[in-house]
């Protein structure tokens, strides 16, 4: 059975493809989820993709990842990255290797986006690569947890 990684997306990411395409591109959340599933499969992993506009539900997903013994978490907490001590604390509590992802380069944007509580609870953080950042995050997470690239690989 494949090891599972959780891919968590926060508020407004359900609007990808229509929301500020100059900042976030034209890819949809479905495109992100397919990219994650394909990339994870290339390492013998299963991506369990979730999205919520509610902070508490994202915390519940993190707790569920712990209860189900997930191998890792990729999280794009969106605006909650910059405000949510609760998400930080949940990630720290479960001690599951986590990578933070942002589609845009948050450091080239408004000052309030330059601080991330979720980054402080993750072993790595990626921003500015568009949705390709999810692929990079999964590759890095796979390396961290020792998941080798399978011989029947998906696109890398």
C-alpha positions in Angstrom: 0.0 0.0 0.0 1.3 3.4 -1.0 2.4 5.8 1.8 0.0 8.8 1.9 1.0 12.5 1.9 -1.6 15.2 2.5 -1.8 18.1 0.1 -3.7 20.9 1.9 -4.9 24.1 0.2 -6.4 27.0 2.1 -8.7 29.8 1.4 -9.5 31.0 -2.1 -7.4 28.3 -3.8 -10.6 26.8 -5.0 -10.7 29.9 -7.2 -7.5 29.1 -9.0 -7.8 29.6 -12.8 -10.1 32.6 -12.4 -8.7 34.5 -9.4 -6.0 37.1 -10.3 -4.5 35.1 -13.3 -1.6 37.6 -13.5 -0.6 36.5 -10.0 -1.7 32.9 -9.8 -1.8 31.8 -13.4 -4.5 30.0 -15.3 -4.2 26.5 -13.8 -7.2 25.3 -11.7 -7.2 23.5 -8.4 -8.1 20.3 -10.3 -4.8 20.9 -12.3 -2.9 21.2 -9.1 -4.4 18.1 -7.6 -3.6 16.0 -10.8 0.0 17.3 -10.8 0.3 16.3 -7.1 -1.2 12.9 -7.6 1.0 12.2 -10.7 4.1 13.4 -8.9 3.4 11.5 -5.7 2.7 8.3 -7.7 6.2 8.6 -9.3 7.6 8.1 -5.8 5.2 5.3 -4.8 3.2 7.8 -2.7 -0.5 8.7 -2.7 -1.6 12.3 -2.6 -4.7 13.0 -0.5 -5.6 16.5 -1.7 -7.9 18.7 0.4 -9.0 22.3 0.2 -10.9 24.4 2.7 -11.7 28.1 3.2 -12.0 27.4 6.9 -9.0 27.6 9.3 -10.4 25.0 11.7 -11.1 22.5 9.0 -7.4 22.8 7.9 -6.4 22.1 11.5 -8.7 19.1 11.5 -7.0 17.8 8.2 -3.6 18.1 9.9 -4.8 16.2 12.9 -6.3 13.6 10.6 -3.0 13.2 8.8 -1.5 12.4 12.1 -4.2 9.9 13.1 -3.9 8.2 9.7 -0.1 8.1 9.9 0.5 10.2 6.9 4.1 10.3 5.7 4.1 14.0 5.0 2.2 17.2 4.4 2.4 19.8 1.6 0.5 22.9 2.6 -0.5 26.1 0.8 -2.4 27.8 3.6 -2.9 30.9 1.5 -3.6 34.0 3.6 -3.7 31.8 6.7 0.1 31.4 6.3 0.5 34.9 7.5 -2.0 34.9 10.3 -2.6 31.4 11.7 -0.9 30.5 14.9 -3.4 27.6 15.0 -2.0 26.1 11.8 1.5 26.5 13.0 0.7 24.8 16.3 -1.1 21.9 14.6 1.9 21.3 12.2 4.3 21.4 15.2 2.1 19.1 17.3 1.8 16.3 14.7 5.6 16.4 13.9 4.9 15.2 10.3 7.5 16.5 7.8 5.8 19.4 6.0 6.6 21.7 3.1 5.0 25.1 2.7 4.1 26.1 -0.9 3.0 29.5 -2.3 2.2 29.9 -6.0 3.3 33.5 -6.1 6.5 35.0 -4.8 5.1 36.3 -1.5 8.3 38.4 -1.0 7.6 40.4 -4.2 4.2 41.3 -2.9 2.7 43.2 0.0 4.7 43.5 3.2 2.1 41.6 5.3 2.8 38.5 3.1 6.5 38.4 4.0 5.9 36.6 7.3 4.6 33.0 7.5 3.6 31.1 10.6 3.3 27.9 8.6 6.9 28.2 7.2 8.2 28.2 10.8 6.6 24.8 11.3 7.8 23.3 8.0 11.2 21.9 7.1 11.1 23.8 3.8 9.2 26.5 2.0 8.8 27.3 -1.7 7.3 30.3 -3.4 7.1 31.9 -6.8 7.3 28.7 -9.0 3.6 28.8 -9.9 1.9 25.4 -9.5 5.3 23.8 -10.3 6.1 24.5 -6.7 3.8 21.6 -5.7 5.9 19.2 -7.8 9.1 20.5 -6.2 7.6 20.3 -2.8 6.6 16.6 -3.3 10.0 15.8 -4.7 11.6 17.4 -1.6 9.2 15.7 0.7 9.9 12.3 -1.0 13.6 12.8 -0.4 13.1 13.8 3.2 11.0 10.7 3.9 13.2 8.4 1.8 10.7 7.6 -0.9 12.6 6.5 -4.0 11.5 7.4 -7.5 9.7 4.4 -8.8 10.7 2.7 -12.1 7.2 3.4 -13.6 7.5 7.1 -13.2 5.1 9.9 -13.8 6.3 13.2 -15.3 9.0 14.7 -13.2 
